[in-house]
Amino acid sequence: MSRIGKLPISVPAGVQISQKDGIVTVKGPKGELSQKVDSSIIMNVEDGQVVFEIDENSPVNYKQKQAFHGLYRSLVNNMVVGVSEGYKKVLELVGVGYRVSNKGNLIEFSLGYTHPIFIELPAEVKVESKSERNQNPVLILESCDKQLLGLICAKIRSFRKPEPYKGKGILFQGEVIRRKSGKSASAK
């Protein structure tokens, strides 16, 4: 059995979990999320806890059932945490002339290209940009959906990936880039 799949999920106050036709729906103060769960996994909600079990009679092979056991437990746990607390990611733009601004959910980036880059975010994601003097511009993204937030952060980061020579690019706040010495340092 999966070690992660065996762990029960405690449901905080104000969060409701329901299951119908293999789709789990989680409602809470921050929003509502739903996820399809494979038929080889049985979900039980009892005494403020959610427990996942493997259905021994399903035709899926056992290794696949074990993988699904941990996977769906993690996905539902992320949904419960998302609708109760929410998720927050902070991106920092490191580089001379790099700027970010937003109007609602439309973000404009100036990243050293000949033109600005615009990206429209879905309504589920709240965005805020900060630019202070002598500080790198910061972009704060908040959402109840962890998967969507990670996908958006990966897309934004792909505009200027952090590079190891000068340390420029779009980084998560607190991320440390391993720096490389250039050609001149190795020639000595």
HELIX and SHEET records of a PDB file:
HELIX    1   1 ARG A    3  LYS A    6  1                                   4    
HELIX    2   2 TYR A   62  SER A   84  1                                  23    
HELIX    3   3 LYS A  146  ARG A  157  1                                  12    
HELIX    4   4 LYS A  183  ALA A  187  1                                   5    
SHEET    1   A 3 ILE A   9  SER A  10  0                                        
SHEET    2   A 3 GLN A  49  ILE A  54 -1                                        
SHEET    3   A 3 ILE A  41  GLU A  46 -1                                        
SHEET    1   B 3 GLN A  16  LYS A  20  0                                        
SHEET    2   B 3 ILE A  23  GLY A  28 -1                                        
SHEET    3   B 3 GLY A  31  LYS A  36 -1                                        
SHEET    1   C 4 LYS A 126  LYS A 130  0                                        
SHEET    2   C 4 VAL A 138  SER A 143 -1                                        
SHEET    3   C 4 TYR A  87  VAL A  94 -1                                        
SHEET    4   C 4 GLY A 169  PHE A 172 -1                                        
SHEET    1   D 3 ARG A  99  LYS A 103  0                                        
SHEET    2   D 3 LEU A 106  SER A 110 -1                                        
SHEET    3   D 3 ILE A 117  GLU A 120 -1                                        
END                                                                             
